[in-house]
Amino acid sequence: MESAAVPLLAELDRLIAESGPLTFDRYMRCVLYHPQHGYYTSRVPGSGVSYATSASIGPWFGAAIARELTAMWEALGRPDPFVVTEFGAGLAGLATAAIRSAGPLANALRWRIVEQFDAIEQMQRRSLGPEAERVEWLRDLDGRPPVTGCILANEVLDNFPFHRFEKTSSGIEEVYVGSRNGDLVEVTGPVSDPSLVAPVQDFQAKLSEGDRFEVFTGIDRWCIQVGRTLERGYLLVVDYGDEEPDIWLRGKRGTLKTYSTDGPMGTAPLERPGHWDITADVNFTELDRLARGAGFEFELLTLQRFWLASLGLAADARQLGEEAELARAFGWASDARLLEEEQRGMMRLLDAEGLGGCLVYRASKGVKQP
């Protein structure tokens, strides 16, 4: 992993020498998506020991998704096929669990994974095992005919490239990536695209000098793309985020975070480029505006712990706890330990300070509202 930083530094130095300091958006596109040395080229976000996604800690999240998909299928009149298009599938843990838990939906269910990199696709195929035969892989959705089903994005949009901004004594300036004596450094300067900060202008007075915030790019194009590929159905997004204006009022650090498959969370994205995943919280107010513009109708925005409870996960966890107590009462210690371990996995999904604090956004298109 360390070796990726050296060629990437050379590439970044060349880009900065040619065109001056890089917007953070352009920096992220290089260090995350470089075809040889980018973080996503051969690594799967959320699969490390120091952090995890809901789908990577066990089958319970995927099983809950299957319940949600079944409800969508019923609301649409049980179409066959019902096509789920998943972005950012990781190691395909969500797809595996959902397919195995599909129940009455199983015969109509078709699963598609949008994945750019061959190496990640091969990891997903191995992880899926026999279920891989029921999955189709796509590099993109260009030219695909519209389908009926669900667009699914679990902890994906927070990985989209974004620009960074800072409130200074002279107003809002952009944070660029420059080079000094062979090291990458932050450089502030004029905003590269004033439209990016236009929604923040009314809240400038609430920002203190030195406060930072992020604005994503690419989510608008993504919403248009998925809107075109979905004739009828749902958009389901689960991610870390917030609404306006709170998303901009986080203080000196903003919401930027870095992760590694073998290290703790951090906030130093210019160190060892290519070694870190880089994320920020999703602006769900903006996501809803863009989704509406792409033809969707808002249905739901809630916390993951409430959403999963509504799908029965909290009740499942309580039942496991009762079964574990019963097993211990009968002296079945090994069975009790297994049940308690499974319950702990479920409770991680409901933890208000962790994964349970993610937001769940659902919108629909061409669906008769109840």
BATOR-737648 format. One line per 3 residues: number of its first residue (from 1); for each residue x, y, z of N, C-alpha, C. Coordinates in pm, whole numbers. Layout:
NUM) X/Y/Z/X/Y/Z/X/Y/Z ~ ...
//
This chain:
1) 81/-121/0/0/0/0/85/126/0 ~ 194/120/74/279/237/82/334/277/-54 ~ 362/176/-141/425/205/-269/338/290/-358
4) 204/289/-335/116/368/-420/142/517/-406 ~ 190/561/-289/208/704/-266/314/764/-356 ~ 421/689/-386/532/746/-461/493/780/-606
7) 439/685/-684/399/722/-820/285/822/-823 ~ 196/816/-726/88/914/-722/141/1054/-692 ~ 238/1063/-602/298/1194/-574/362/1252/-700
10) 431/1167/-776/493/1214/-900/387/1263/-997 ~ 277/1189/-1008/168/1228/-1097/104/1359/-1051 ~ 83/1374/-922/24/1496/-868/117/1615/-886
13) 247/1595/-862/344/1703/-883/341/1750/-1028 ~ 329/1653/-1120/325/1689/-1263/199/1771/-1293 ~ 85/1728/-1242/-40/1799/-1267/-35/1941/-1209
16) 20/1954/-1088/28/2086/-1025/125/2176/-1101 ~ 236/2119/-1148/333/2198/-1225/272/2247/-1356 ~ 185/2166/-1415/125/2202/-1545/14/2305/-1531
19) -72/2289/-1427/-193/2372/-1422/-213/2447/-1291 ~ -116/2437/-1200/-130/2506/-1073/-203/2419/-972 ~ -229/2470/-852/-295/2392/-746/-425/2329/-796
22) -452/2208/-746/-568/2131/-789/-686/2156/-697 ~ -806/2162/-754/-923/2158/-668/-923/2025/-595 ~ -985/2021/-478/-987/1896/-403/-1063/1788/-479
25) -1161/1829/-555/-1236/1737/-640/-1141/1665/-737 ~ -1054/1741/-801/-961/1679/-898/-857/1593/-825 ~ -814/1637/-709/-720/1558/-630/-781/1423/-594
28) -907/1423/-551/-973/1297/-514/-986/1204/-634 ~ -1018/1259/-750/-1032/1175/-868/-902/1102/-900 ~ -791/1165/-871/-662/1103/-898/-628/998/-792
31) -638/1034/-665/-590/943/-560/-686/828/-534 ~ -814/844/-569/-909/736/-548/-929/649/-671 ~ -924/712/-791/-963/641/-912/-850/622/-1013
34) -727/655/-976/-615/631/-1068/-615/483/-1108 ~ -603/452/-1238/-620/312/-1283/-518/214/-1227 ~ -399/262/-1187/-299/171/-1130/-285/187/-978
37) -290/311/-930/-252/337/-792/-364/398/-706 ~ -483/416/-762/-592/473/-685/-640/380/-575 ~ -694/438/-470/-737/359/-355/-842/256/-395
40) -936/295/-482/-1046/205/-516/-1009/100/-621 ~ -891/110/-680/-854/18/-786/-851/-126/-738 ~ -804/-149/-617/-791/-286/-569/-837/-305/-425
43) -893/-201/-364/-938/-211/-226/-1088/-189/-220 ~ -1150/-246/-118/-1293/-233/-100/-1321/-152/26 ~ -1376/-30/14/-1406/49/133/-1499/-24/228
46) -1471/-9/359/-1557/-69/459/-1526/-213/492 ~ -1418/-268/434/-1387/-409/458/-1271/-428/555 ~ -1224/-320/617/-1109/-329/707/-1149/-363/849
49) -1048/-381/934/-1074/-416/1074/-1110/-293/1157 ~ -1074/-172/1112/-1094/-53/1192/-1225/19/1162 ~ -1290/-15/1055/-1419/43/1023/-1495/-52/933
52) -1625/-35/928/-1707/-128/852/-1831/-57/801 ~ -1887/-110/695/-2019/-66/651/-2123/-161/710 ~ -2248/-121/702/-2355/-206/755/-2356/-343/689
55) -2324/-346/559/-2330/-472/484/-2214/-564/515 ~ -2103/-509/570/-1982/-590/585/-1973/-661/719 ~ -2063/-631/814/-2049/-689/948/-2134/-814/966
58) -2215/-848/866/-2297/-968/877/-2413/-963/778 ~ -2497/-1066/775/-2606/-1074/677/-2732/-998/714 ~ -2737/-938/833/-2862/-884/884/-2908/-761/805
61) -2814/-676/764/-2852/-558/688/-2909/-598/553 ~ -2843/-692/485/-2895/-739/357/-3031/-804/369 ~ -3052/-877/479/-3183/-939/500/-3291/-833/521
64) -3257/-724/591/-3352/-614/609/-3381/-545/476 ~ -3277/-527/394/-3295/-470/261/-3392/-556/180 ~ -3380/-688/193/-3471/-778/120/-3616/-752/160
67) -3640/-724/287/-3776/-693/332/-3826/-563/268 ~ -3737/-463/262/-3772/-335/200/-3800/-354/51 ~ -3715/-431/-16/-3734/-456/-159/-3865/-530/-185
70) -3900/-623/-97/-4025/-696/-113/-4144/-602/-101 ~ -4138/-507/-8/-4245/-409/6/-4255/-321/-120 ~ -4140/-284/-175/-4141/-206/-300/-4205/-286/-413
73) -4165/-412/-423/-4218/-500/-527/-4370/-512/-517 ~ -4419/-527/-395/-4563/-535/-373/-4632/-405/-414 ~ -4573/-290/-377/-4632/-161/-410/-4639/-136/-560
76) -4545/-196/-633/-4542/-180/-779/-4631/-280/-851 ~ -4697/-369/-776/-4784/-467/-838/-4715/-596/-875 ~ -4606/-631/-805/-4530/-754/-827/-4480/-769/-971
79) -4408/-671/-1022/-4356/-683/-1159/-4252/-794/-1170 ~ -4243/-854/-1288/-4142/-956/-1315/-4083/-926/-1453 ~ -3956/-880/-1459/-3859/-878/-1350/-3867/-751/-1265
82) -3812/-764/-1144/-3789/-651/-1054/-3638/-638/-1043 ~ -3583/-529/-1098/-3438/-515/-1116/-3380/-424/-1008 ~ -3289/-478/-930/-3215/-398/-832/-3079/-364/-892
85) -3048/-234/-901/-2920/-187/-952/-2843/-129/-836 ~ -2735/-197/-797/-2659/-158/-679/-2529/-89/-718 ~ -2505/27/-659/-2379/100/-674/-2296/79/-547
88) -2162/68/-565/-2075/56/-449/-2103/-69/-369 ~ -2099/-184/-434/-2141/-309/-370/-2038/-364/-272 ~ -1919/-304/-263/-1819/-354/-170/-1780/-496/-205
91) -1782/-584/-105/-1755/-726/-128/-1883/-805/-153 ~ -1990/-735/-188/-2118/-795/-226/-2189/-864/-110 ~ -2158/-824/12/-2225/-882/127/-2373/-849/130
94) -2409/-727/92/-2549/-687/89/-2624/-770/-15 ~ -2568/-778/-136/-2633/-853/-243/-2650/-1000/-205 ~ -2547/-1059/-147/-2553/-1200/-109/-2666/-1225/-11
97) -2671/-1144/96/-2773/-1165/199/-2913/-1135/147 ~ -2926/-1030/65/-3058/-994/13/-3112/-1100/-82 ~ -3026/-1152/-169/-3069/-1256/-262/-3112/-1381/-186
100) -3036/-1418/-84/-3069/-1538/-6/-3194/-1520/79 ~ -3231/-1394/106/-3346/-1366/192/-3465/-1314/112 ~ -3465/-1330/-19/-3564/-1266/-105/-3705/-1322/-88
103) -3719/-1446/-43/-3852/-1501/-19/-3939/-1500/-143 ~ -4061/-1447/-133/-4153/-1448/-248/-4105/-1363/-365 ~ -4012/-1274/-340/-3956/-1190/-446/-3855/-1264/-533
106) -3806/-1377/-486/-3689/-1442/-545/-3701/-1466/-694 ~ -3812/-1517/-740/-3825/-1552/-881/-3822/-1430/-972 ~ -3871/-1316/-924/-3875/-1195/-1006/-3749/-1111/-993
109) -3669/-1138/-889/-3555/-1052/-858/-3441/-1069/-959 ~ -3393/-958/-1010/-3272/-953/-1092/-3178/-852/-1027 ~ -3052/-889/-1007/-2958/-802/-936/-2847/-759/-1031
112) -2822/-627/-1036/-2712/-574/-1117/-2618/-495/-1027 ~ -2489/-515/-1046/-2388/-440/-972/-2312/-352/-1071 ~ -2306/-223/-1042/-2228/-130/-1124/-2090/-118/-1060
115) -1988/-167/-1128/-1852/-171/-1074/-1752/-139/-1185 ~ -1661/-44/-1158/-1566/1/-1259/-1446/-91/-1275 ~ -1406/-159/-1168/-1275/-224/-1168/-1288/-376/-1172
118) -1211/-438/-1263/-1214/-583/-1279/-1174/-655/-1150 ~ -1071/-604/-1080/-1023/-672/-960/-1132/-677/-853 ~ -1208/-569/-838/-1315/-566/-738/-1428/-660/-781
121) -1459/-663/-911/-1562/-755/-958/-1527/-899/-925 ~ -1401/-936/-943/-1361/-1073/-915/-1374/-1104/-765 ~ -1341/-1006/-679/-1362/-1025/-535/-1510/-1047/-505
124) -1595/-968/-570/-1739/-980/-548/-1791/-1116/-593 ~ -1742/-1163/-707/-1786/-1295/-756/-1749/-1405/-656 ~ -1629/-1398/-603/-1587/-1500/-506/-1671/-1491/-379
127) -1701/-1370/-336/-1780/-1351/-214/-1924/-1401/-232 ~ -1980/-1378/-349/-2118/-1419/-376/-2133/-1571/-383 ~ -2029/-1639/-428/-2038/-1784/-441/-2144/-1822/-544
130) -2232/-1918/-511/-2333/-1962/-608/-2428/-1850/-651 ~ -2448/-1750/-564/-2539/-1640/-599/-2485/-1553/-712 ~ -2357/-1565/-745/-2299/-1487/-855/-2369/-1515/-986
133) -2427/-1635/-1000/-2497/-1668/-1124/-2624/-1586/-1141 ~ -2670/-1524/-1034/-2794/-1444/-1038/-2765/-1295/-1046 ~ -2638/-1258/-1067/-2598/-1118/-1069/-2537/-1084/-1204
136) -2568/-963/-1252/-2508/-909/-1374/-2419/-792/-1336 ~ -2298/-785/-1395/-2207/-674/-1368/-2207/-577/-1485 ~ -2211/-448/-1451/-2208/-341/-1550/-2097/-244/-1513
139) -2033/-185/-1614/-1936/-79/-1588/-2007/55/-1570 ~ -2118/74/-1638/-2199/195/-1625/-2338/162/-1677 ~ -2426/262/-1675/-2564/242/-1720/-2591/304/-1856
142) -2488/351/-1924/-2506/417/-2053/-2573/324/-2153 ~ -2676/375/-2217/-2743/299/-2322/-2834/189/-2273 ~ -2849/174/-2143/-2934/68/-2091/-3081/111/-2097
145) -3171/22/-2139/-3313/57/-2142/-3368/72/-2001 ~ -3469/154/-1983/-3528/173/-1849/-3588/43/-1797 ~ -3580/25/-1665/-3631/-96/-1599/-3723/-57/-1485
148) -3791/-156/-1430/-3872/-140/-1310/-3799/-206/-1195 ~ -3784/-133/-1085/-3711/-191/-973/-3663/-88/-874 ~ -3538/-101/-831/-3482/-14/-727/-3337/19/-758
151) -3302/145/-743/-3162/190/-745/-3115/195/-601 ~ -3008/124/-571/-2962/107/-434/-2820/159/-418 ~ -2799/248/-321/-2665/303/-295/-2643/309/-145
154) -2569/211/-93/-2538/207/50/-2396/255/74 ~ -2383/368/143/-2253/429/172/-2168/442/46 ~ -2227/507/-54/-2161/529/-184/-2140/677/-211
157) -2245/755/-192/-2237/896/-232/-2135/973/-150 ~ -2106/929/-28/-2005/998/53/-1865/980/-5 ~ -1849/888/-100/-1720/868/-166/-1706/949/-295
160) -1812/1017/-337/-1802/1099/-457/-1703/1214/-434 ~ -1628/1255/-536/-1537/1369/-520/-1611/1496/-479 ~ -1543/1582/-403/-1604/1705/-356/-1501/1816/-351
163) -1550/1940/-354/-1467/2059/-334/-1470/2095/-186 ~ -1363/2161/-141/-1355/2206/-2/-1348/2359/2 ~ -1414/2416/101/-1419/2562/113/-1393/2604/257
166) -1347/2728/272/-1317/2782/405/-1367/2925/414 ~ -1425/2958/529/-1466/3097/556/-1342/3174/604 ~ -1304/3277/530/-1189/3360/566/-1236/3501/597
169) -1142/3587/632/-1177/3726/664/-1234/3799/544 ~ -1206/3750/423/-1255/3816/302/-1374/3744/239 ~ -1426/3641/307/-1540/3568/253/-1509/3420/239
172) -1579/3353/150/-1558/3210/127/-1450/3191/21 ~ -1348/3112/54/-1243/3077/-41/-1238/2926/-57 ~ -1177/2882/-168/-1167/2739/-193/-1033/2687/-141
175) -1034/2562/-95/-912/2496/-47/-859/2408/-160 ~ -739/2442/-209/-676/2368/-319/-563/2282/-265 ~ -512/2193/-350/-398/2110/-317/-279/2157/-400
178) -176/2207/-333/-55/2253/-400/65/2168/-361 ~ 182/2208/-407/304/2134/-379/412/2230/-331 ~ 486/2189/-227/594/2271/-175/708/2179/-129
181) 823/2192/-193/941/2112/-159/911/1962/-160 ~ 832/1921/-258/802/1780/-273/689/1728/-188 ~ 629/1815/-105/517/1774/-20/388/1839/-69
184) 278/1769/-51/147/1825/-83/102/1916/31 ~ 50/2034/-5/7/2131/96/-127/2190/55 ~ -200/2241/154/-325/2311/127/-297/2456/89
187) -371/2504/-9/-359/2643/-54/-500/2698/-72 ~ -531/2812/-14/-663/2872/-35/-655/2975/-147 ~ -767/2991/-217/-773/3085/-328/-916/3110/-369
190) -935/3183/-477/-1071/3215/-523/-1151/3088/-553 ~ -1280/3097/-536/-1368/2984/-563/-1367/2953/-712 ~ -1345/2825/-745/-1332/2785/-887/-1465/2789/-960
193) -1575/2764/-890/-1707/2764/-952/-1806/2825/-851 ~ -1841/2954/-871/-1929/3021/-773/-2062/2951/-751 ~ -2111/2875/-850/-2241/2807/-833/-2236/2703/-722
196) -2115/2651/-692/-2103/2549/-588/-2137/2605/-450 ~ -2105/2731/-426/-2126/2789/-292/-2248/2880/-287 ~ -2320/2893/-399/-2437/2981/-400/-2538/2947/-291
199) -2568/2816/-266/-2667/2786/-161/-2619/2824/-20 ~ -2489/2842/-2/-2435/2869/132/-2435/3018/163 ~ -2450/3102/61/-2432/3245/82/-2523/3301/191
202) -2647/3253/197/-2741/3305/296/-2703/3268/439 ~ -2612/3171/454/-2575/3124/587/-2434/3165/626 ~ -2372/3251/544/-2233/3291/571/-2217/3351/709
205) -2317/3426/752/-2306/3495/882/-2295/3396/997 ~ -2342/3273/977/-2335/3172/1083/-2202/3099/1085 ~ -2120/3121/982/-1988/3058/977/-1886/3146/1047
208) -1798/3084/1123/-1688/3155/1186/-1565/3148/1097 ~ -1474/3244/1112/-1352/3243/1032/-1274/3113/1059 ~ -1235/3047/953/-1165/2919/963/-1254/2798/948
211) -1387/2817/955/-1479/2705/937/-1470/2651/793 ~ -1481/2519/781/-1473/2455/649/-1598/2374/622 ~ -1627/2356/493/-1737/2270/452/-1706/2213/313
214) -1782/2112/273/-1758/2043/147/-1883/2052/59 ~ -1860/2052/-72/-1969/2048/-170/-1935/1943/-274 ~ -2022/1843/-287/-1998/1733/-380/-2022/1776/-525
217) -1951/1709/-614/-1979/1718/-757/-2008/1577/-808 ~ -2087/1566/-910/-2116/1437/-971/-2246/1375/-925 ~ -2297/1415/-807/-2424/1357/-763/-2538/1402/-852
220) -2528/1525/-908/-2631/1571/-1000/-2638/1483/-1124 ~ -2521/1452/-1183/-2519/1366/-1301/-2565/1225/-1267 ~ -2529/1178/-1148/-2570/1044/-1106/-2722/1035/-1094
223) -2785/1136/-1035/-2931/1135/-1021/-2999/1135/-1158 ~ -2947/1214/-1251/-3004/1215/-1386/-2990/1077/-1450 ~ -2873/1016/-1434/-2848/885/-1494/-2943/779/-1438
226) -2955/772/-1305/-3041/669/-1248/-3188/699/-1275 ~ -3223/827/-1287/-3360/861/-1323/-3395/812/-1462 ~ -3299/820/-1553/-3324/774/-1690/-3332/623/-1700
229) -3259/554/-1615/-3254/408/-1624/-3368/341/-1548 ~ -3446/419/-1473/-3555/362/-1395/-3689/413/-1451 ~ -3764/322/-1510/-3897/358/-1563/-3997/375/-1449
232) -4000/276/-1361/-4084/282/-1241/-4006/219/-1127 ~ -4025/274/-1007/-3957/213/-894/-3907/312/-793 ~ -3794/276/-730/-3749/348/-612/-3600/379/-618
235) -3566/487/-549/-3427/523/-521/-3407/510/-372 ~ -3312/426/-330/-3286/404/-187/-3139/433/-160 ~ -3114/535/-78/-2978/579/-45/-2960/573/107
238) -2854/505/150/-2818/500/292/-2677/554/306 ~ -2659/656/391/-2526/716/399/-2518/805/523 ~ -2391/839/557/-2368/940/659/-2398/1077/598
241) -2466/1163/673/-2497/1294/617/-2584/1377/708 ~ -2634/1486/652/-2715/1581/728/-2793/1666/630 ~ -2875/1754/683/-2953/1846/601/-2897/1987/611
244) -2941/2073/520/-2903/2215/522/-2983/2287/632 ~ -2924/2386/700/-2787/2435/684/-2686/2363/774 ~ -2733/2267/855/-2644/2204/953/-2523/2138/887
247) -2539/2089/765/-2430/2022/695/-2311/2114/675 ~ -2336/2246/671/-2228/2342/648/-2171/2400/778 ~ -2236/2372/889/-2203/2442/1013/-2132/2351/1112
250) -2038/2269/1064/-1971/2171/1149/-1844/2226/1215 ~ -1796/2345/1173/-1679/2403/1239/-1552/2390/1159 ~ -1439/2385/1229/-1308/2397/1166/-1273/2281/1074
253) -1321/2164/1102/-1282/2047/1024/-1378/2016/910 ~ -1499/2069/913/-1599/2024/818/-1636/1880/849 ~ -1664/1801/746/-1703/1661/769/-1606/1563/703
256) -1497/1610/647/-1401/1522/579/-1344/1418/676 ~ -1334/1293/626/-1272/1185/703/-1190/1099/608 ~ -1085/1039/661/-1006/943/584/-1009/809/656
259) -1007/702/576/-1008/566/630/-906/483/554 ~ -860/378/621/-772/282/556/-815/142/597 ~ -785/44/511/-822/-94/543/-742/-147/661
262) -631/-81/697/-550/-131/809/-514/-21/908 ~ -597/84/915/-566/192/1006/-691/262/1054 ~ -680/348/1155/-796/415/1211/-842/532/1126
265) -959/586/1162/-1011/703/1094/-920/822/1119 ~ -907/911/1017/-823/1028/1030/-880/1146/954 ~ -805/1255/950/-849/1376/879/-732/1440/804
268) -636/1359/757/-518/1411/688/-512/1353/547 ~ -593/1404/454/-606/1342/322/-486/1360/230 ~ -392/1450/264/-277/1472/176/-160/1383/211
271) -167/1312/321/-60/1220/358/-77/1087/283 ~ 31/1036/226/32/907/158/-85/891/61 ~ -93/975/-41/-207/965/-134/-216/827/-198
274) -339/779/-209/-362/644/-259/-376/542/-150 ~ -334/578/-27/-342/487/86/-474/500/161 ~ -541/616/145/-661/646/222/-785/651/135
277) -895/603/191/-1027/638/140/-1060/777/195 ~ -1126/861/115/-1159/997/156/-1309/1015/141 ~ -1376/1059/247/-1521/1076/243/-1561/1208/309
280) -1687/1244/288/-1749/1356/360/-1897/1325/371 ~ -1966/1394/462/-2108/1370/482/-2189/1420/363 ~ -2294/1345/331/-2379/1377/217/-2482/1483/257
283) -2502/1579/169/-2605/1681/188/-2737/1625/136 ~ -2823/1577/227/-2946/1511/185/-3051/1611/136 ~ -3040/1736/174/-3129/1838/117/-3099/1855/-31
286) -2971/1863/-64/-2931/1875/-204/-2966/1748/-281 ~ -2944/1631/-220/-2978/1505/-287/-3126/1503/-322 ~ -3210/1546/-232/-3354/1546/-260/-3388/1642/-373
289) -3327/1761/-375/-3350/1855/-485/-3314/1792/-618 ~ -3198/1727/-622/-3151/1667/-747/-3238/1548/-787 ~ -3280/1468/-689/-3366/1354/-720/-3501/1399/-774
292) -3557/1504/-716/-3684/1557/-766/-3667/1607/-909 ~ -3552/1672/-935/-3526/1721/-1070/-3511/1609/-1172 ~ -3477/1488/-1123/-3461/1372/-1211/-3589/1289/-1220
295) -3699/1341/-1165/-3827/1274/-1182/-3874/1191/-1064 ~ -3803/1197/-951/-3843/1119/-834/-3932/1203/-741 ~ -4012/1135/-662/-4093/1198/-559/-4042/1155/-421
298) -4024/1250/-333/-3975/1221/-197/-4072/1131/-123 ~ -4017/1032/-50/-4098/945/35/-4052/944/180 ~ -3920/938/202/-3873/912/338/-3733/967/359
301) -3710/1027/476/-3575/1056/525/-3577/1032/675 ~ -3500/933/720/-3501/897/861/-3366/838/898 ~ -3347/813/1026/-3223/751/1073/-3228/600/1049
304) -3110/543/1023/-3105/400/993/-3163/317/1108 ~ -3139/355/1232/-3187/272/1342/-3339/268/1346 ~ -3406/378/1311/-3552/379/1308/-3605/297/1190
307) -3537/314/1076/-3577/241/954/-3564/91/974 ~ -3450/48/1029/-3429/-95/1050/-3527/-149/1155 ~ -3558/-68/1256/-3656/-112/1355/-3792/-132/1290
310) -3827/-45/1195/-3955/-58/1126/-3959/-183/1040 ~ -3842/-234/1002/-3834/-357/923/-3819/-481/1010 ~ -3825/-464/1141/-3826/-576/1232/-3693/-615/1292
313) -3586/-538/1263/-3455/-580/1312/-3442/-569/1463 ~ -3499/-464/1523/-3491/-449/1668/-3564/-564/1737 ~ -3680/-604/1682/-3753/-717/1739/-3674/-846/1724
316) -3606/-862/1609/-3521/-980/1588/-3409/-985/1692 ~ -3350/-869/1720/-3239/-863/1816/-3289/-898/1956 ~ -3407/-849/1992/-3462/-883/2124/-3489/-1033/2136
319) -3539/-1091/2028/-3567/-1234/2031/-3440/-1315/2047 ~ -3333/-1273/1978/-3205/-1342/1993/-3155/-1334/2137 ~ -3173/-1217/2200/-3132/-1202/2338/-3208/-1297/2431
322) -3338/-1311/2405/-3418/-1402/2486/-3375/-1547/2465 ~ -3345/-1581/2338/-3301/-1717/2309/-3165/-1746/2373 ~ -3077/-1645/2376/-2946/-1662/2439/-2962/-1686/2590
325) -3051/-1610/2653/-3074/-1630/2796/-3128/-1770/2824 ~ -3218/-1815/2738/-3275/-1949/2755/-3168/-2057/2738 ~ -3081/-2036/2636/-2973/-2133/2613/-2881/-2141/2734
328) -2850/-2028/2795/-2763/-2029/2913/-2833/-2098/3031 ~ -2963/-2075/3040/-3037/-2138/3150/-3033/-2290/3139 ~ -3027/-2342/3015/-3022/-2486/2993/-2877/-2538/2991
331) -2782/-2446/3008/-2642/-2488/3011/-2578/-2503/2875 ~ -2641/-2449/2771/-2587/-2459/2636/-2500/-2336/2609 ~ -2382/-2334/2669/-2298/-2213/2666/-2254/-2177/2525
334) -2214/-2275/2443/-2166/-2244/2309/-2278/-2187/2223 ~ -2400/-2241/2235/-2514/-2188/2161/-2544/-2045/2207 ~ -2536/-2023/2335/-2563/-1889/2388/-2463/-1788/2334
337) -2336/-1827/2328/-2234/-1735/2277/-2261/-1700/2130 ~ -2299/-1799/2050/-2328/-1772/1909/-2447/-1678/1894 ~ -2551/-1700/1973/-2668/-1612/1968/-2634/-1471/2013
340) -2551/-1458/2116/-2512/-1326/2165/-2425/-1253/2064 ~ -2339/-1328/1995/-2256/-1265/1892/-2342/-1213/1778 ~ -2442/-1292/1739/-2532/-1248/1632/-2612/-1126/1676
343) -2655/-1124/1801/-2728/-1010/1851/-2642/-884/1852 ~ -2514/-900/1891/-2424/-784/1892/-2409/-725/1751 ~ -2402/-811/1650/-2394/-761/1513/-2517/-680/1476
346) -2634/-730/1513/-2757/-654/1487/-2757/-521/1559 ~ -2712/-521/1685/-2715/-398/1764/-2618/-294/1708 ~ -2511/-337/1643/-2421/-240/1578/-2495/-162/1470
349) -2586/-227/1400/-2663/-160/1296/-2761/-59/1354 ~ -2799/-78/1481/-2897/8/1546/-2833/111/1638 ~ -2700/109/1651/-2628/196/1745/-2639/342/1702
352) -2696/423/1789/-2718/565/1757/-2588/639/1734 ~ -2478/595/1797/-2349/662/1783/-2266/606/1667 ~ -2316/506/1600/-2243/443/1490/-2328/432/1366
355) -2341/309/1316/-2413/288/1190/-2560/326/1199 ~ -2616/316/1317/-2756/354/1334/-2781/502/1311 ~ -2673/582/1310/-2685/725/1286/-2682/764/1140
358) -2663/667/1051/-2673/696/907/-2814/742/874 ~ -2827/814/762/-2959/854/716/-3004/763/603 ~ -3134/739/597/-3195/658/491/-3289/749/414
361) -3265/757/284/-3347/840/194/-3415/749/92 ~ -3545/765/78/-3619/689/-23/-3706/782/-106 ~ -3701/765/-238/-3786/839/-329/-3839/741/-432
364) -3950/779/-498/-4012/687/-592/-4039/757/-725 ~ -4061/675/-825/-4091/725/-959/-4196/635/-1022 ~ -4308/694/-1064/-4413/617/-1127/-4485/523/-1035
367) -4487/553/-905/-4551/468/-806/-4675/539/-752 ~ -4788/467/-747/-4907/524/-687/-4890/528/-537 ~ -4889/649/-483/-4867/664/-339/-4987/613/-260
370) -4963/539/-149/-5075/491/-66/-5143/607/4
//
